[in-house]
Amino acid sequence: MALRLPGRITVERASSATGLQPVEHEILGEMASSLGEAGRRAEQALAKLAEDEAGLEGEAREKRLRAVAAAVQAYFIQRELCGMRRHDDVIREMGIPKRILARLGAR
């Protein structure tokens, strides 16, 4: 007489072989998607700042700097939520100006 394991044990073994439960896999996918979207928003805001900064003055310039700082901060927060605590490489690669970093509290 042969014994057959219940289906749920087989499923548990299969998911433990990959190391991820289906829900964990979905969560990681959403985290990656959110991180990518936040990065795109920060890049777009930085590009728009570089493009328009010479023509901006007064309140318009201040508003643009606040918007860029908010987008960069959102990206940094998303990175930290994903476990990436160091931003040095990203700052260098994206060319984030010091005046934006100063608005985030960086020294």
Secondary structure by P-SEA (a helix, b strand, c coil): ccccccaaaaaaaaaaaacccaaaaaaaaaaaaaaaaaaaaaaaaaaaaaacccccccaaaaaaaaaaaaaaaaaaaaaaaacccccaaaaaaacccaaaaaaaccc
